[in-house]
Amino acid sequence: MANLQTGLAEEVEGAGIVIPPGVASELSKAVIKLADNFELRSVLGQNGRARATERWDKETILSSLATELAGLENHHSSAPKPERTCEHQGPNSDLQGRYAQK
């Protein structure tokens, strides 16, 4: 179940049946449609398996994560670093102090 026109609905498209959450009559129709149609069950099952292997395989996820982290690291290392100063308020000030960016 997924709200129409969402990322989840797009992911399910062609590998499942998209129905709105909370609408029991639509769920019932989808179950009956699948129960009555062997070919549809077979095609959706094959498509779902292929999509899961292609997009959600452990190696695929780890590779994608490594790529994203490398991109963040490159972006972070090239960004200017702000200077920070600590203004001490005396012996009775809170221990954390106040930080201000210049």
C-alpha positions as CSV (number, residue, x, y, z in Angstrom):
1,M,0.0,0.0,0.0
2,A,1.3,3.4,-0.9
3,N,-0.1,6.9,-1.5
4,L,-0.2,7.5,-5.2
5,Q,2.5,9.7,-6.7
6,T,5.0,9.0,-3.9
7,G,8.4,7.4,-4.1
8,L,7.1,4.2,-2.6
9,A,4.3,4.0,-5.2
10,E,6.9,4.6,-8.0
11,E,9.0,1.8,-6.5
12,V,6.1,-0.6,-6.5
13,E,4.8,0.3,-10.0
14,G,5.3,-2.7,-12.3
15,A,6.3,-5.0,-9.4
16,G,3.1,-4.8,-7.4
17,I,-0.3,-3.1,-7.2
18,V,-0.5,0.4,-5.7
19,I,-3.4,1.0,-3.5
20,P,-4.1,3.9,-1.1
21,P,-3.6,3.1,2.6
22,G,-6.7,2.7,4.7
23,V,-9.0,1.8,1.8
24,A,-10.1,-1.7,2.5
25,S,-12.2,-2.0,-0.6
26,E,-9.2,-1.3,-2.8
27,L,-7.1,-3.9,-0.9
28,S,-9.9,-6.4,-1.4
29,K,-10.0,-5.6,-5.1
30,A,-6.3,-6.0,-5.4
31,V,-6.3,-9.4,-3.6
32,I,-9.1,-10.7,-5.8
33,K,-7.4,-9.4,-8.9
34,L,-4.2,-11.3,-8.0
35,A,-6.1,-14.4,-6.9
36,D,-7.9,-14.6,-10.3
37,N,-4.9,-13.8,-12.5
38,F,-2.0,-16.3,-12.5
39,E,-0.1,-14.4,-15.3
40,L,-0.3,-11.1,-13.4
41,R,0.9,-12.8,-10.2
42,S,3.8,-14.3,-12.1
43,V,4.8,-11.1,-13.9
44,L,4.6,-9.0,-10.7
45,G,6.5,-11.6,-8.8
46,Q,9.3,-11.8,-11.4
47,N,9.5,-8.0,-11.6
48,G,9.5,-7.6,-7.8
49,R,12.4,-10.1,-7.5
50,A,14.4,-8.5,-10.2
51,R,13.8,-5.0,-8.7
52,A,14.8,-6.2,-5.2
53,T,18.0,-7.8,-6.5
54,E,18.8,-4.8,-8.6
55,R,18.1,-2.0,-6.1
56,W,18.0,-3.6,-2.6
57,D,20.8,-6.2,-2.8
58,K,23.3,-5.7,0.1
59,E,26.2,-5.0,-2.2
60,T,24.2,-2.5,-4.2
61,I,23.1,-0.6,-1.0
62,L,26.7,-0.6,0.4
63,S,28.1,0.7,-2.9
64,S,25.5,3.4,-3.1
65,L,26.2,4.4,0.5
66,A,30.0,4.5,-0.1
67,T,29.4,6.8,-3.2
68,E,27.2,9.1,-1.2
69,L,29.6,9.3,1.7
70,A,32.5,10.0,-0.6
71,G,30.5,12.8,-2.2
72,L,29.8,14.3,1.2
73,E,33.4,14.0,2.2
74,N,34.5,15.8,-0.9
75,H,31.9,18.5,-0.4
76,H,32.8,18.9,3.3
77,S,36.6,19.1,2.7
78,S,36.2,21.9,0.1
79,A,33.8,24.0,2.2
80,P,35.3,26.9,4.1
81,K,35.6,26.3,7.8
82,P,34.1,29.0,10.1
83,E,36.3,30.4,12.9
84,R,34.8,30.1,16.4
85,T,35.7,31.9,19.5
86,C,34.7,31.2,23.1
87,E,33.7,34.2,25.2
88,H,34.4,33.4,28.8
89,Q,32.0,35.1,31.2
90,G,34.0,34.8,34.4
91,P,34.3,32.3,37.2
92,N,30.5,32.1,37.8
93,S,29.5,31.6,34.1
94,D,28.0,28.3,32.9
95,L,30.6,25.7,32.0
96,Q,29.7,25.5,28.3
97,G,30.5,29.1,27.4
98,R,29.0,30.9,24.4
99,Y,30.2,30.3,20.9
100,A,30.0,33.0,18.2
101,Q,30.9,32.7,14.5
102,K,33.0,35.5,13.1
